[in-house]
């Protein structure tokens, strides 16, 4: 099961992806500025950003799961 852990920040939190309750290294950062239009960025476990920035957290979560799944399929 995929879930998300909210990690508090100064203005916006970050979110760590959880697989069966354990962090897997994928995470979503948010720009710490209240007026930015696309604040959410998906990151691989090595810290590299994936794709564009996203306007909504829900969109970033879907993109993170899709990117993780695609990388797992490419590795297989």
DSSP file (Angstrom, degrees, kcal/mol; ACC not computed):
  #  RESIDUE AA STRUCTURE BP1 BP2  ACC     N-H-->O    O-->H-N    N-H-->O    O-->H-N    TCO  KAPPA ALPHA  PHI   PSI    X-CA   Y-CA   Z-CA
    1    1 A X              0   0    0      0, 0.0    19,-2.8     0, 0.0     2,-0.5   0.000 360.0 360.0 360.0 135.9    0.0    0.0    0.0
    2    2 A X  E     +A   19   0A   0     17,-0.2     2,-0.3    18,-0.1    17,-0.2  -0.824 360.0 158.1 -98.3 132.3    1.3    3.5   -0.9
    3    3 A X  E     -A   18   0A   0     15,-2.4    15,-3.1    -2,-0.5     2,-0.4  -0.837  31.0-123.3-140.5 176.9    0.8    6.3    1.6
    4    4 A X  E     -A   17   0A   0     -2,-0.3     2,-0.5    13,-0.2    13,-0.2  -0.988   7.7-148.7-132.5 138.6    2.4    9.6    2.3
    5    5 A X  E     -A   16   0A   0     11,-2.7    11,-2.4    -2,-0.4     2,-0.5  -0.924  19.0-137.2-105.7 125.4    4.1   11.0    5.4
    6    6 A X  E     -A   15   0A   0     -2,-0.5     2,-0.6     9,-0.2     9,-0.2  -0.701  15.2-165.0 -83.4 126.9    3.8   14.8    5.9
    7    7 A X  E     -A   14   0A   0      7,-3.5     7,-2.7    -2,-0.5    -2,-0.0  -0.950  25.2-122.1-114.6 110.1    7.0   16.4    7.1
    8    8 A X        -     0   0    0     -2,-0.6     2,-0.2     5,-0.2     5,-0.1  -0.110  33.3-178.3 -56.8 146.3    6.4   19.9    8.5
    9    9 A X        -     0   0    0      1,-0.1     4,-0.2     2,-0.1    -1,-0.1  -0.734  42.5 -93.2-131.3-178.0    8.2   22.9    6.9
   10   10 A X  S    S-     0   0    0     -2,-0.2     3,-0.1     2,-0.2    -1,-0.1   0.954 115.6  -7.3 -66.5 -50.4    8.3   26.6    7.5
   11   11 A X  S    S+     0   0    0      1,-0.4     2,-0.4    19,-0.1    21,-0.1   0.755 140.9  18.2-112.5 -48.5    5.6   27.5    5.0
   12   12 A X  S    S-     0   0    0     18,-0.2    -1,-0.4    -4,-0.1    -2,-0.2  -0.948  77.8-124.8-125.2 147.3    4.7   24.3    3.2
   13   13 A X        -     0   0    0     -2,-0.4     2,-0.3    -4,-0.2    -5,-0.2  -0.294  15.8-126.7 -81.5 171.2    5.5   20.7    4.2
   14   14 A X  E     -A    7   0A   0     -7,-2.7    -7,-3.5    15,-0.1     2,-0.4  -0.762  20.3-140.8-107.4 163.7    7.4   18.0    2.3
   15   15 A X  E     -AB   6  28A   0     13,-2.4    13,-2.9    -2,-0.3     2,-0.4  -0.993   6.0-155.9-132.6 128.6    5.9   14.6    1.8
   16   16 A X  E     -AB   5  27A   0    -11,-2.4   -11,-2.7    -2,-0.4     2,-0.3  -0.872  22.9-123.5-102.9 133.9    7.8   11.2    1.9
   17   17 A X  E     -A    4   0A   0      9,-2.6     7,-1.5    -2,-0.4     2,-0.4  -0.575  26.0-158.9 -75.2 135.8    6.3    8.2    0.0
   18   18 A X  E     -AB   3  23A   0    -15,-3.1   -15,-2.4    -2,-0.3     2,-0.6  -0.962   9.6-163.7-117.3 133.0    5.7    5.2    2.2
   19   19 A X  E >  S-AB   2  22A   0      3,-3.1     3,-1.7    -2,-0.4   -17,-0.2  -0.974  84.9 -18.6-113.7 117.4    5.4    1.6    0.9
   20   20 A X  T 3  S-     0   0    0    -19,-2.8    -1,-0.2    -2,-0.6   -18,-0.1   0.877 131.4 -50.6  50.7  41.6    3.7   -0.6    3.5
   21   21 A X  T 3  S+     0   0    0    -20,-0.4     2,-0.4     1,-0.2    -1,-0.3   0.412 118.7 105.7  83.9  -1.0    4.5    2.0    6.1
   22   22 A X  E <  S-B   19   0A   0     -3,-1.7    -3,-3.1     2,-0.0    -1,-0.2  -0.913  74.4-113.5-115.1 138.3    8.2    2.3    5.2
   23   23 A X  E     -B   18   0A   0     -2,-0.4    -5,-0.2    -5,-0.2     4,-0.1  -0.448  23.3-168.8 -64.8 138.0    9.9    5.2    3.4
   24   24 A X  E     -     0   0A   0     -7,-1.5    21,-0.1     2,-0.3    -1,-0.1   0.374  47.7-102.0-110.4   2.7   11.2    4.2    0.0
   25   25 A X  E    S+     0   0A   0     -8,-0.4     2,-0.2     1,-0.4    22,-0.2   0.095  85.1 117.7 101.7 -22.7   13.2    7.3   -0.7
   26   26 A X  E     +     0   0A   0     -9,-0.2    -9,-2.6    20,-0.1    -1,-0.4  -0.585  40.2 165.7 -77.2 141.0   10.8    9.0   -3.1
   27   27 A X  E     -BC  16  43A   0     16,-1.7    16,-2.9    -2,-0.2     2,-0.5  -0.975  33.6-130.3-153.0 164.6    9.6   12.4   -1.8
   28   28 A X  E     -BC  15  42A   0    -13,-2.9   -13,-2.4    -2,-0.3     2,-0.3  -0.980  20.9-164.1-121.7 126.1    7.9   15.6   -2.8
   29   29 A X  E     - C   0  41A   0     12,-2.5    12,-2.4    -2,-0.5     2,-0.4  -0.697   5.4-150.5-102.3 161.3    9.3   19.0   -1.9
   30   30 A X  E     - C   0  40A   0     -2,-0.3    10,-0.2    10,-0.2   -18,-0.2  -0.997  25.2-107.7-132.9 140.1    7.4   22.3   -2.0
   31   31 A X        -     0   0    0      8,-1.9     2,-1.3    -2,-0.4     5,-0.1  -0.411  28.5-130.6 -63.5 134.2    8.8   25.7   -2.7
   32   32 A X  S    S+     0   0    0     -2,-0.1     2,-0.4   -21,-0.1    -1,-0.1  -0.251  77.1  97.5 -87.0  49.7    8.8   27.7    0.6
   33   33 A X    >   -     0   0    0     -2,-1.3     3,-1.2     1,-0.1    -2,-0.1  -0.991  67.3-142.8-137.3 128.2    7.1   30.8   -0.9
   34   34 A X  T 3  S+     0   0    0     -2,-0.4     5,-0.1     1,-0.2    -1,-0.1   0.629  95.1  48.3 -70.4 -13.5    3.4   31.3   -0.5
   35   35 A X  T 3  S+     0   0    0      4,-0.0    -1,-0.2     0, 0.0     2,-0.1   0.400  75.2 123.7-109.4   5.0    2.7   32.8   -3.9
   36   36 A X    <   -     0   0    0     -3,-1.2     3,-0.4     1,-0.1    -3,-0.0  -0.388  53.0-146.7 -66.8 143.2    4.5   30.4   -6.2
   37   37 A X  S    S+     0   0    0      1,-0.3     2,-0.4     2,-0.1    -1,-0.1   0.805  90.4  29.4 -84.3 -30.7    2.2   28.9   -8.9
   38   38 A X  S    S+     0   0    0      1,-0.1    -1,-0.3    18,-0.0    17,-0.2  -0.716  71.0 160.3-129.3  80.4    3.7   25.4   -9.2
   39   39 A X        +     0   0    0     -2,-0.4    -8,-1.9    -3,-0.4     2,-0.4   0.635  43.0  87.0 -82.1 -14.6    5.2   24.6   -5.8
   40   40 A X  E     +CD  30  54A   0     14,-2.2    14,-3.1   -10,-0.2     2,-0.4  -0.757  47.2 179.1-102.9 130.5    5.5   20.8   -5.8
   41   41 A X  E     -C   29   0A   0    -12,-2.4   -12,-2.5    -2,-0.4     2,-0.3  -0.985  21.2-137.3-126.0 134.5    8.5   18.9   -7.2
   42   42 A X  E     -CD  28  50A   0      8,-0.7     8,-2.7    10,-0.4     2,-0.4  -0.724  22.3-163.1 -90.0 138.8    8.9   15.1   -7.2
   43   43 A X  E     -CD  27  49A   0    -16,-2.9   -16,-1.7    -2,-0.3     6,-0.2  -0.970  13.9-133.7-127.1 139.9   12.4   13.7   -6.2
   44   44 A X    >   -     0   0    0      4,-2.8     3,-2.1    -2,-0.4   -19,-0.1  -0.298  43.7 -94.4 -73.4 169.3   14.0   10.3   -6.7
   45   45 A X  T 3  S+     0   0    0      1,-0.3    -1,-0.1   -21,-0.1   -20,-0.1   0.796 127.7  57.9 -57.5 -28.2   15.8    8.7   -3.8
   46   46 A X  T 3  S-     0   0    0      2,-0.1    -1,-0.3     1,-0.0     3,-0.1   0.457 121.6-107.7 -82.5   1.0   19.1   10.2   -5.0
   47   47 A X  S <  S+     0   0    0     -3,-2.1     2,-0.2     1,-0.3    -2,-0.1   0.294  72.1 142.1  94.0  -8.9   17.5   13.7   -4.8
   48   48 A X        -     0   0    0     -5,-0.1    -4,-2.8     1,-0.1    -1,-0.3  -0.451  53.3-118.8 -68.8 134.7   17.2   14.2   -8.5
   49   49 A X  E     -D   43   0A   0     -6,-0.2     2,-0.5    -2,-0.2    -6,-0.2  -0.471  23.3-145.7 -73.9 145.6   14.0   16.1   -9.6
   50   50 A X  E     -D   42   0A   0     -8,-2.7    -8,-0.7    -2,-0.1    17,-0.1  -0.957  50.9 -36.1-116.2 125.7   11.6   14.2  -11.8
   51   51 A X  E    S-     0   0A   0     -2,-0.5     2,-0.0   -10,-0.1    -9,-0.0  -0.066  96.3 -31.2  66.0-162.9    9.5   16.0  -14.5
   52   52 A X  E    S-     0   0A   0      1,-0.1   -10,-0.4   -11,-0.1     2,-0.2  -0.190  70.7 -90.4 -81.2 176.8    8.0   19.4  -14.2
   53   53 A X  E     -     0   0A   0    -12,-0.1     2,-0.4    -4,-0.1   -12,-0.2  -0.580  43.9-133.2 -82.5 157.5    6.8   21.1  -11.1
   54   54 A X  E     -D   40   0A   0    -14,-3.1   -14,-2.2    -2,-0.2     3,-0.0  -0.886  11.7-147.8-120.5 145.7    3.1   20.6  -10.2
   55   55 A X  S    S+     0   0    0     -2,-0.4     2,-0.4   -17,-0.2   -16,-0.3   0.858  86.6  44.4 -75.0 -38.1    0.4   23.0   -9.2
   56   56 A X  S  > S-     0   0    0      1,-0.1     4,-1.8   -18,-0.1     3,-0.2  -0.870  72.9-136.3-114.9 143.2   -1.4   20.5   -6.9
   57   57 A X  H  > S+     0   0    0     -2,-0.4     4,-2.4     1,-0.2     5,-0.2   0.887 107.3  58.3 -59.5 -40.0   -0.1   18.1   -4.4
   58   58 A X  H  > S+     0   0    0      1,-0.2     4,-1.9     2,-0.2    -1,-0.2   0.881 105.5  49.5 -59.5 -38.5   -2.4   15.4   -5.7
   59   59 A X  H  > S+     0   0    0     -3,-0.2     4,-2.3     1,-0.2    -1,-0.2   0.892 110.2  50.5 -67.5 -39.5   -0.9   15.8   -9.2
   60   60 A X  H  X S+     0   0    0     -4,-1.8     4,-2.3     2,-0.2    -2,-0.2   0.880 108.5  52.3 -66.3 -38.3    2.6   15.5   -7.7
   61   61 A X  H  X S+     0   0    0     -4,-2.4     4,-2.1     2,-0.2    -1,-0.2   0.920 110.5  47.3 -63.9 -43.5    1.7   12.3   -5.8
   62   62 A X  H  X S+     0   0    0     -4,-1.9     4,-2.5     1,-0.2    -2,-0.2   0.920 112.4  50.1 -63.3 -43.6    0.3   10.7   -9.0
   63   63 A X  H  X S+     0   0    0     -4,-2.3     4,-2.7     1,-0.2    -2,-0.2   0.879 109.0  52.3 -63.1 -38.1    3.5   11.7  -10.9
   64   64 A X  H  X S+     0   0    0     -4,-2.3     4,-2.4     2,-0.2    -1,-0.2   0.927 111.6  45.2 -64.4 -45.4    5.7   10.3   -8.1
   65   65 A X  H  X S+     0   0    0     -4,-2.1     4,-2.5     2,-0.2    -2,-0.2   0.918 114.3  49.3 -65.1 -43.1    3.9    6.9   -8.2
   66   66 A X  H  X S+     0   0    0     -4,-2.5     4,-2.5     2,-0.2    -2,-0.2   0.917 112.4  47.6 -62.1 -43.9    4.0    6.8  -12.0
   67   67 A X  H  X S+     0   0    0     -4,-2.7     4,-2.2     2,-0.2    -2,-0.2   0.904 112.7  48.6 -65.3 -41.6    7.7    7.7  -12.1
   68   68 A X  H  X S+     0   0    0     -4,-2.4     4,-2.1     2,-0.2    -2,-0.2   0.926 112.8  47.8 -62.8 -45.4    8.6    5.0   -9.5
   69   69 A X  H  X S+     0   0    0     -4,-2.5     4,-2.3     1,-0.2    -2,-0.2   0.906 111.0  51.0 -63.4 -42.6    6.5    2.4  -11.3
   70   70 A X  H  X S+     0   0    0     -4,-2.5     4,-2.3     1,-0.2    -1,-0.2   0.897 110.5  48.8 -63.0 -40.9    8.1    3.2  -14.7
   71   71 A X  H  X S+     0   0    0     -4,-2.2     4,-1.8     2,-0.2    -1,-0.2   0.882 110.7  50.4 -67.4 -37.2   11.6    3.0  -13.2
   72   72 A X  H  X S+     0   0    0     -4,-2.1     4,-1.1     2,-0.2    -2,-0.2   0.900 111.9  47.9 -65.7 -40.0   10.8   -0.4  -11.6
   73   73 A X  H  < S+     0   0    0     -4,-2.3     3,-0.2     1,-0.2    -2,-0.2   0.885 110.9  51.1 -68.3 -38.3    9.5   -1.7  -15.0
   74   74 A X  H  < S+     0   0    0     -4,-2.3    -1,-0.2     1,-0.2    -2,-0.2   0.849 109.1  51.7 -65.7 -33.6   12.6   -0.4  -16.8
   75   75 A X  H  <        0   0    0     -4,-1.8    -1,-0.2     1,-0.2    -2,-0.2   0.746 360.0 360.0 -74.4 -23.9   14.9   -2.1  -14.3
   76   76 A X     <        0   0    0     -4,-1.1    -1,-0.2    -3,-0.2    -2,-0.2   0.465 360.0 360.0 -80.4 360.0   13.1   -5.5  -14.8
